[in-house]
């Protein structure tokens, strides 16, 4: 990667060449970011570990950046925070450089990118069409090659729809995984900080840095003890039936089926399901009383400051102030029922694959029908946060000559599963796992890939790390069990190095293994060849007495090959 200073200079040349002033609400002076980049180079030279060193970052202007005004798309709302939102601070601490604050649908209310007094944000590739919102400027900053990553927010699809319309990755994590402290709320229980990038790896790296609870956000959450770290084998994915794809045009349906076929060709089992209940739940966000959350967020301000308000945004938010409390309670009960339905619908599946959005309207079409055009774009996105799910939007070819995208949707905290399956669609490497709870587990026999108990690992959501070997301090014997298993023992002398596989597994998964471990097996510390200690399967020394010593073969699979011969 070029030096940070060179990257900053290049970004400002791109900004000048693009001539898209509507992308930015506040752009930092080049001299400031260049000085920051120069200081960053000094920190790198001193040996400081900065995983995102020189990454250029754009930030949606409803997320606080210290010293820069936050407007949320309304000039009269502006304030200048002393501290950055934790999501921004964590990225900057890891070496990212903030270029500026980006335009958005006012108060993050919209999926079109046109509802802003700072100007409609035009699509990066076709200026007659919308960019998608509400995180419009952030998506376009990445699509134009100015920023490496950009932060958006997503309540109804704002971190995914603009990604689909620009052929980008839109990573929408589990609610609360990235704290919303320092974010102007839209509908607080359903708001989420998201990442745009041109590939999965930068988005994954950003999420790895940003994730983690913050005391300032009561909705923030940490990884649970039973987090799944990988799909079950090649995965099992649900897709909509033909009826569920009815909102799409013919070219969009063909592009979606092609993306599903990519997963199928990779070995993933693809099964049609009825997604109608999910699409029904989606309508609760705007057509039901849940829109009262938007009035609770900024309704008081808009009522007192009508000047500068986008009329469509003000109409949606102010009307929500007339909703009775019993209507909100009733819709919250309906939402709980939809969540139960979704759990039942996706039981046994690793993920749900959906089109990200429907169509790509022109600016003129949105001007003629601002609410209808917006609603169509959210057909497949509005329900995700309502039902407490995670999603990764990725490019999936073109439809009618324009970018088309799909989204991998998973249960809460199965973000890594979504990232892995998304990588299978785009052809990228699955990459390293997100940081979270878990332990490395060395397996030596029946739990190895291709062996009879391997499914116990994948059922527990364990993730393959590497093939490895122990230090030369072990002995392996063949135990007379069903199915056959090796027994591993640490010895003071006469030992050997034994081949193994290392997997990462959640604390709950590891506990389940321990609770269900049959005699004479045990779990304990195993030293690998590089000196690292991991959890590993061993056996009771008494059970190994009289068993065949197979250490000379160097591992269980090599021993099995001698039996087959």
N, C-alpha and C positions, 0 to 999 in steps of 0.2 A: 504494500500500500504506500502511495506517495506520502511525503511528510505532511503533517497536519496543516502547516502554513500554506503549502502549495495547494492543498485540497480546498482550503478556505478561499484562496484567490480564484481558483477555478470556479467555485460555486457562485461567486459574485459576478464573474464573467457570464455564466449561464443565466443568472437573474437578469442581467442587462440585455442579453441576447434574446431571452424569451419574451420580454415586453409583456408581462402578465402582472400588472400592478395589483389587480384584484385578488391575487393569491395571498398577499400579505396585508395584515392590519398594522403590525409594527415590525420593521426590519432593522436589525441591529446594524450600526455602522461597521463597515468593513474593517476599519482600523481597530475596533474593539475585539472583534472575533479573531483577527490576525494576531493581535497581541496575546490573546488567550491561547491560540494555537502555538505561538512561539514559547510561551511558558510551559505548555504541555510537552513540547519537545524536550525541554530541559528536565522535566520530571521523568520522562522516558529514559533520557541519557543517564540519569542518576540511578536507574534500575527499578523505578517504581512500577508495580504491576497495575496496568490500566487496560482491562480487557476490551474496552470500547474506544481506545485511543484514536482520536482524529475522526470519529464518526460524526457526521454532520446531521444535526437534529432540527426539525421544524416542530413547533408546538401549537396545537389548536388553541385559539384565543379564549377558551373557557377554562384553561389550565394555567395555574399561576407559575410565572417565572420571576424570580426576585429582580426588582428594579425595572421591569417592563409592565406597562399597563395591561390589565385584564379587562376586556370589554364585553365578552360573551356576544359580540356582534351588535352591541347597542352603545353608541358613543356616550350617552348619558349615564350608563351604568359603570363606567370606567373607574377603576381604582388601581393603585400601584402597590403590590404586595412586597413586604420586606423579605419573605421567605418563599422559596420555590415549593411547589407541590412535591411530596416524597417521590413520586414517579419521575419527575424531572431531576430532582436533586440526586437520586441514585444513579441516573444515567450520566449526569455531569461528573459525579464522583468517580465514575468508571472511565472517564475520558471523553465523553461526548461533548460537542460544542453546539450550543444553541444559536441558530441563525436568526430566528425571529418567531413572531406569533402569526398564525395563519387565519384566514377568513373562514367563516362558518355560517350555516343557517342560524339566524338569531336565536339565542338561548338554546341552541342545539335542538331546535324544533323543526325537523324536516329531513327529507332524504334527497333533495334536489340540488342544493347548493346555490339557489337563486334568492333566498330569503334574507338578504343582508343589505343594510344601507351602505356598506362598503363596496357594493357591486356584486352582480352575479358572477360566480367563478365558472368560467367556461371550461369545457372538457379540454384536456391537454392535447388531444389529437384531432378533435373535430370541434372547433369553437362555436359551431351552430347548435351543439348538443350540451346537455347539462353534464356537470362533473360528478354529480351525486353528492348528497349531503348526509348529515350536517357537517361532516369533517372534510369539506370540499377542498379548502386550501391545502390541508395537510397531504391529501392524496395527490393533488396536482404538483405540489413541490417535489414529491418523490417521483412521479411519472415523468416530469421534465428533467430528471437527473440532477436536481439541485441539492436535495437532501438525501442522505442514505436511508434514514428512517424518519418517520414523523409520528407524533402522538395525535390520536383522535380520541373521541369518546363515542360510545355506542349504547344507546338505550333501545332503539328500535331497528338498528341495522346500519348506523352511521359509520361504523368502522369496517363494514363489509361491502355495502352497496357501492361506495366510491372506488373500492378496490376492484370490484368486478368490472366497472365501467372503464377502468384504465389498465387492466391486465396485471394487477398487483396482488401481493399477499396482504390480507387484512386479518390480523390475529386478534380475536376477541376472547380474552381469557375468561375463566370462571369469575362470576361476580365476587368482588371483594378480594380476589387474589392480589391485584394491584390496588393499593388504597386510593380512595377518592378524596383524601384530604387535599385541600387547595384546588378543587374542581368545582366550578359553578354548577349546581345541580340542575338536572332537567326533570327527572323522576327518580329521586334519590335511591329507593330500594332496587332500581333496575339499571342504574348508571354503571358504566364500565369504561376504564381507560384502555385504549387499544393501540396497536402498532401497525403502521403501513411500511412495507419494504418491497424491494424488487425480487426478493427470494426468501425462502423460509429461514435460512441461517441467521440473517441479521435480526429478523423478528424474534426468533428463538433466543438469541443472545440478549436482546433488550428485555424480554420477559424474565429471563433468568436473573437479571440485575434488579428489575423493578419489583418482583414479587416479594410479598412478606407483609404482615400486618403493621398497622400504624395506630398509635394510641389516639390520634386525632380523628380516626374514622371508625365509628362504632359498627359499620357494616363490613369492615375488613376482616379477612379470614386467612388462616394458614392451612398448609397441606394437611389432610387427615392422615391418621395412622394406617388406614387401609387403602391409600392411594394406589391406583393401577399405573404401572410404569411402561406398559406396552400393550398392544393388541394381543389377542389370543392367536398365536401363530401368525398366519397370513391375514387373519381377520375375518369377521363376519359383519357385513354392512347392509343396512336397510336402505331401500330406495323407494320413491313413490310409484304407485301404479300409474297406468295411463291417465286415469281420472285425476290423480294428484298433479300431473304435469299439464293439465288442460290450460292453465293460464299462459303457457309459453307459446310462442310461435313455432312453426315447423322447424326452422333452422336451429332454434334454441333447444328444442326437444332432441334433435339429432346430435347436437354438441353435448348435451347432458348424457345421453346414452353412450356416446363415445367415451366420456370420462368414466362412466361406470364400467365400461368394457376394459378400460386400462386396469382398473382394480381387479376385475375378473381374470385378466390375463396374468396378473401377478400372483394369482392363487387365492385371492380373497373371495369368499362366498358372498354373492350379491343376491338379496331376496327382496321382492316387492312387498310393501306394506301399505295400508290405508293411512295416509297422513292427514285426512280430513279433520280429525280432532285437534291437531296441532294448528292447522290454518284457522280453525274456529277460535282457538285460544288467542291467536295473533290479533283478532279484531277487538279484543278487550282493551288493548293498549290505548286506542284512540276512540273507538266507538262506544266504549263502556265508561264506567265511573273512575277507572284507574287514572284517567287523564287528570283527575284532581291533584295528583302528585305534582304535575307541572304548575298548577296554580299555587300549591304550597311552596314551590321553589321560588318563583319570581312573579307570581300574580300581583302581590302587593306593590312591587316596583312598577310594573306595567300600568297598573291602575292609576298611579300617581305621576307617571311620566309617559303620556301617550305620544309625545313628540319623539321622533326617531325610531318608533316601533314599526316593524314590518306588519302590514295589516293582516296577513294570513296568520302569522305567529300570534299576534295580539288577539285575534278572534278565537283561536283555539284555546289559548291559556285563560283569557278572561271569562269565556263561556263556562269553563270548568269550575269557576267559583260559585256557580249556581247549583252545582250538584249536591243533593242531600247526602248526609252521612250514611243513611241506611242503604243507599245505592252503592256506595263504595264498599260497605261491609258485604253486601250481597255478591258483588263482583269478586271480592277477595275469596269468598267461599267457592265461587265458581272456579276461580283460578286454582285453588287447592285441589278441586276435583280433576281439573285438566292435568295437573302435575301427576296425580295418581294414574291417570290414563296414559300419560306419556311414559311413565315408568313401566307399565305393563306392556305397552306397545314395543318398547325397545329392549325388553328383557331378552337376554341371550344374544344381543347384538353388541358389537364394539362401537358402532357409530351409525349415524344417519347421514346419507349423502343427499344434498338438495341443490337445485339451482340457487345461485345467490340472489338473483333479482330477475325481474321480468321487463324485457324491452329496454330501450334507451331513448327517452324522449328528447325532442329538441327544446330549445329555450322557448320557442313560440308555442309549442304544445303545452308546456308547463304554465306559461302566461295565460293561455286560454282555459286551462283546467287545473289550477294549482293544487287542489286537494285530491282530485281523482288521480292525476299523474303521480303524485307523491305516494298515494296508497298502493298503487300497483307495484311500485318499486319495493315496497316492504312486504310483499306477499309471503315470502319465504324467510323473512328475517325477524318480523315483529315478535314472534312467540318465544324466541330463544332465551332472552333474559327473563321474561315472565316465568318460564318454566325452569329457571336456574340451570342453564346449560352453557357449555363452552362451544366455540366454533372457530374454525380456520377457513377463511375464504382464499381460494387460489385460482389462478388463471386456468382455463380449460379450452383453449383454442379460440375460435371466432364463430359468430353467428351473424349472418347478413353482413359480413365484412367488418364487423366490429368486435371488440373483445367480449368474451363470454367467460363467466366464472361459475365455479361450484363451491359449496361449503361443506366441510366435514363437521358435523354437529355431534357432540358427545355429552354424556352426563357431567355434572359438576365435578371438577378436579381431575377429569380425565383428559386434560389439555395435551399431555404427552401422547396419548393415543391418537388424538386428532392430528397432531403434528406429524406423527409417523405415517398415518394413512394419507395425509395431504402430500407428503413427500413421495409416496408411491404413485400418486396421480401426476405430479410434476416431473418425476424422474430424478429428483434430488436425493442425496444421501439422507437417511433418517437422522443422522447426527447424534450428538451426545444428549443424554437425558437432561431434562430440567432439574435444577437442584431441588431437593426436597427430602423428606424423611426416607430412611431405608438403610439397608445393610447389604454388603457384598457377601454372597453365599457361594462357596465352592462346592460343586457336585462332582461325583466321581464315577457313578455307576448307572443305576436304573433311571436317574433323573436327567441324564445327558440327552441331548437332542437325538431323536430317533429311537430312544429306549422307552420301555413300557410305562414308566411313571413320569415321563417328561411333561405330560399334560398337567400334572399337579403344579408345576412351576408356572406354566402359561395361564392356567385357570386363576392363579393367584395374582396375575398381572405382573409377574417378574420380567425383567428385561435383560437380555443377553449382553454381557460386557465384553468378554474375550475368552479365547482359549488360553490356558495357562498351565503352570506346573508348580508343585510344592518344592520347598527346599529339600535337600538330600537327607532328610531326617525321618523318613516314614517307611512303613512297611504296609503292603496291601495283601489281603487274603481274600479268597473266594468263599463266601458264606453260603451254607446250604439253606437258603431262604426261597420263598416263592413270592414274586419272581426273584431270580438269582441277583444277588447284590455283592459288591465288594465291601470289605471292612478295612478301614484305614486306621493305623496305629502309629503314634509317634514313638521312636526308639532312640536310645542313647547312642547306639553304635550299630554299624552294619545297615544303615538305612539307604534309601534311594529316593530320587525325585520321581513323582507320580503325576501323570497328566490329569488335568481337570478342566472344567468350564467354570467361569465366574459369572454369576448372575446378580443383578441388583433386585432386591425385593423389599416390599414395605414392612414396617414393624409388625403390623397385624398379620401379614402373610407369613413372616418368619415365626411369629408366635403360634400360628395355626400348624405349621410344620412341626414345631417342637411339641405341641400338645398331642398331635396325632402320630408321633414317631413310634414305630413298633420296635420292640426289643429284637436284636441287641444293639440297635442303632442309637447314636447320640449326636448332639450338636455341640461344637466347641470351637476353640480358636485353632486355626490352621495357618501355618507360615508358608507363604508363597516363595518362589525362587528369588524374587527381588527383595525379600525380607519383610514384605507387607503382611500384616496379620488380618485374616478375614474369618468369618464364620464358615465352618465346614462340617460335613458329615464324617463322623468317626464311628467306632464300635467298641463295645465292652471287651477289654482284653481277654476275659475268661471265655467269651464266645469265639475268639480267634484261635484258641488252643486246639490243635489238631486240624485246623482248616488249611487248605493248600495255600502256600505262599506264592503269590503271582507277581511280586515286586519286580522281578527281572523283565517283565513285559512292558513296564513303564506306564501302564494304564489299563483300564477296564476294557476299552474297545480293542486294544491290541490283544489282550487275553482272549476275548471272544472270537477274534479271527483265527486263533490257533484251534479253537474248538470246531469251528466250521471247516477248517482244513483237514 
